[in-house]
Amino acid sequence: MRTRARWWGRGGLSVRSGILLLLIPPLLLALQLLVVGSRLPEAARVWVGGQEPDGTVAFSVISIEPEGRTRRGGSQSRRPGAETEEEEEEVEVDDGERKEGGRAYEDENEMQSRQGGPRALEVQRWAAEKPSFTAELNRIVTYITRPQLNCSRVLSPGQTEAAQPPAASAHWSLCAEDWLLPAADGSCVAYSFSMDGGDADFLKTVSGLGCKVHTFDPTNSIASGGHLGNSLASNRGDGGVVSQHKMWLEWRAPKKRRHKTRGNLGSVSQTLADIMAALGHHTVHFLYADLLSAEWRVFQNWIEAGSLQNVHHLVATVHLQWAGFEVGGTDEEVLRYWFSILQGLQASGLKLVHSSAGEGHSVLKKTVANAHSSYTLSWVNTRH
């Protein structure tokens, strides 16, 4: 019995020693991992598309788009986790391929780097401590009757030679400073949206400047040169020649829509960005618009889509008789919305150079002595 005990004692000692020896390498490896892991940068320890230790899902979004490049149409980006029931858009990439359900992501630095690009409409504060029809209206009238830029030379209606501002107030005026006009040896593009023929003098002026002129009127039965009324494929326009299109401006962005390619528009109503894309125009040097109370929602679309960075001169009539298409709320809320639109135009680079009051004194169906029912405003983009 003593011999067997001594034997087991010696055997047991040997087993314990072996176990300790086997544990030493794993302990050394674990120690090494702890030391090396603590020196790794934070960016190296990122969960990509997997689960965090607490069970939540983490995403790492990497932008591969060149810096400064903007998307046509200004479609808003979505981040993972946002709850939405909207239909996924079909995105057309540069090589002509389409990716279903493609979602665009941008980091905050890229979005902030866009000067004059897409921006959300910022609703302005009340003109007074509480909503007031008089205070809101006075703020708007003051804003649209005080030019923000004085031009020493202008182009008046129907004129093609720049001159000093006329003594009598004109219906509209284009700032003709040399640095604000297209180069003499460069291209010039002009658009006009009008259904009442009130753009005749504008067409005469821009045609005399040698611009490629395109007019848009959904009621024009002879538009598009005998082709389909809503087709832009064969209406490129030559210098001084007016091309007519049976088409109008759209302010609503469909939830699901292919980006329009050059010469391909399938509707009689399209956004400015889609029209420019179909005609192959990156810049519109002169734009005239009398949209018959649709201007406020169209302006909002231009602000939010970043379209105004490609428009150099804008002549537009604003109507105050009623709220306008798809504009609702109390009278005070409508006036504040209008002023927010005007501020959005300024934030996009437009400076008011001329204002001309129309007939009547009706504002939101109320007779007001110190305001007119409409104003024709002339802006110039000082950022191009």
Residue pairs with C-beta under 8 A, 6 or more apart in sequence:
46 58
46 60
47 58
47 60
48 58
48 59
48 60
49 57
49 58
49 59
49 60
50 57
50 58
51 57
51 58
52 58
59 80
61 79
61 80
61 105
61 107
63 105
63 106
63 107
63 110
65 106
65 110
67 110
67 113
68 113
70 114
70 117
70 118
70 306
71 104
72 259
72 273
72 277
73 253
73 259
73 271
73 273
73 274
73 305
74 117
74 118
74 273
74 304
74 305
74 306
74 307
75 89
75 104
75 253
76 118
77 103
77 104
77 105
77 106
78 84
78 103
78 104
78 105
79 105
86 255
87 255
87 256
88 100
88 101
88 102
88 103
88 256
89 101
89 102
89 255
89 256
89 257
90 98
90 99
90 100
90 102
90 256
90 257
90 258
91 98
91 99
91 102
91 104
91 259
92 98
92 258
92 259
92 261
93 99
98 258
114 306
115 383
116 306
116 308
116 309
116 348
116 349
116 383
117 306
117 309
118 304
118 305
118 306
119 303
119 304
119 306
119 344
119 347
119 348
120 304
121 300
121 303
121 304
121 340
121 341
121 344
122 340
122 343
122 344
122 347
123 336
123 337
123 340
124 336
124 339
124 340
124 343
126 132
126 135
126 136
126 332
126 336
127 135
127 136
127 138
127 139
127 336
127 339
128 135
128 136
131 330
131 332
131 333
131 336
132 332
133 331
133 332
133 335
133 366
136 332
136 335
136 336
136 339
137 335
137 363
137 368
137 371
138 370
139 335
139 339
140 335
140 338
140 339
140 342
141 370
141 371
143 339
143 342
144 318
144 342
144 352
144 355
144 375
144 377
145 355
145 357
145 375
146 352
146 355
147 352
147 353
147 354
147 355
148 346
148 351
148 352
148 353
149 175
149 351
149 352
149 353
149 380
149 382
150 353
151 165
151 173
151 175
151 176
151 177
151 353
151 380
152 164
152 177
153 162
153 163
153 164
153 175
153 176
153 177
154 162
154 163
154 164
154 165
154 173
154 174
154 175
154 176
154 353
154 354
155 161
155 162
155 173
155 174
155 176
155 205
156 163
156 166
156 170
156 173
157 170
157 171
157 172
157 201
157 202
157 205
158 201
158 204
158 205
159 205
159 208
160 204
160 205
160 208
160 209
162 176
165 173
169 356
170 354
170 356
171 201
171 356
171 376
172 202
172 315
172 354
172 356
172 376
172 378
173 353
173 354
173 378
174 205
174 286
174 313
174 315
174 378
174 380
175 313
175 353
175 378
175 380
180 312
180 313
180 380
180 382
182 188
182 209
182 211
182 285
182 312
187 212
188 206
188 209
188 210
188 211
188 212
188 239
188 285
188 286
189 211
189 212
189 214
189 237
189 281
189 283
189 284
189 285
189 286
190 202
190 203
190 206
190 207
190 209
190 211
190 212
190 213
190 214
190 284
190 285
190 286
190 287
190 288
191 213
191 214
191 215
191 216
191 275
191 284
191 286
191 287
191 288
192 199
192 202
192 203
192 213
192 214
192 215
192 216
192 287
192 288
192 289
193 215
193 216
193 217
193 248
193 249
193 287
193 288
193 289
193 290
193 291
194 215
194 216
194 217
194 288
194 289
194 290
195 217
195 218
195 219
195 290
195 292
196 290
198 290
199 215
199 288
199 290
202 286
202 288
202 315
203 213
203 215
203 242
206 213
206 286
207 213
207 240
207 241
207 242
208 240
210 239
210 240
211 239
211 240
211 285
211 286
212 236
212 237
212 238
212 239
212 241
212 243
213 237
213 240
213 241
213 242
213 243
214 235
214 237
214 242
214 243
214 244
214 245
214 279
215 223
215 242
215 243
215 244
215 245
216 245
216 247
216 248
216 249
216 275
217 223
217 244
217 245
217 246
217 247
217 248
218 246
218 247
218 248
218 268
218 269
219 246
220 244
220 245
220 246
221 229
221 246
222 244
223 229
223 244
223 245
223 246
223 247
224 230
224 231
224 232
224 234
224 235
224 244
224 245
224 246
225 234
225 235
225 243
225 244
227 233
227 234
227 235
229 246
229 247
229 268
230 245
230 246
230 247
230 265
230 266
230 267
230 268
231 265
232 245
232 247
232 263
232 265
232 275
232 278
232 279
233 263
233 264
233 278
234 263
235 243
235 244
235 245
235 279
236 243
236 279
236 280
237 243
237 279
246 268
247 265
247 268
247 269
247 270
247 275
248 268
248 269
249 269
249 270
249 271
249 272
249 275
249 289
249 291
249 294
249 298
250 267
250 269
250 270
250 271
250 274
250 301
251 271
251 294
251 297
251 298
251 300
251 301
251 326
252 301
253 271
253 301
253 305
259 274
259 277
260 270
260 274
260 277
260 278
261 277
261 278
262 277
262 278
262 279
262 280
263 278
263 279
263 280
264 278
265 274
265 275
265 278
270 278
271 301
271 305
271 307
272 298
272 301
272 302
272 305
272 307
273 305
273 307
276 282
276 284
276 307
276 310
282 310
283 310
283 311
283 312
283 384
284 310
284 311
284 312
285 312
285 313
286 312
286 313
286 315
287 311
287 313
287 314
287 315
287 316
288 315
288 316
289 295
289 298
289 314
289 315
289 316
289 317
290 316
290 317
291 298
291 316
291 317
292 319
293 319
293 321
293 322
293 324
293 325
294 324
294 325
295 316
295 317
295 318
295 319
295 324
296 318
296 324
296 325
296 327
296 337
296 338
296 341
297 324
297 325
297 326
297 327
299 316
299 341
299 344
299 345
300 341
300 344
301 307
302 308
302 311
302 348
303 341
303 344
303 345
303 347
303 348
306 348
308 314
308 345
308 348
308 349
308 350
308 381
309 348
309 349
309 381
309 383
309 384
311 381
312 380
312 381
312 384
313 378
313 379
313 380
313 381
314 350
314 378
314 379
314 380
314 381
315 376
315 377
315 378
315 379
316 376
316 377
316 379
317 358
317 374
317 375
317 376
317 377
318 338
318 374
318 375
318 377
319 373
319 374
320 338
320 362
320 363
320 364
320 371
320 372
320 373
320 374
320 375
321 360
321 362
321 363
321 364
321 365
321 373
321 374
322 364
322 365
323 329
323 334
323 364
327 334
327 337
328 334
329 337
331 364
331 366
334 364
335 364
345 379
346 352
348 381
349 381
349 382
349 383
349 384
350 379
350 380
350 381
351 379
351 380
351 381
351 382
352 377
352 378
352 379
353 378
353 379
353 380
354 377
354 378
355 375
355 376
355 377
355 378
356 375
356 376
356 377
357 372
357 374
357 375
358 372
358 373
358 374
358 375
358 376
359 372
359 373
359 374
360 372
360 373
360 374
361 367
361 368
361 369
361 371
361 372
361 373
362 368
362 373
363 371
363 373
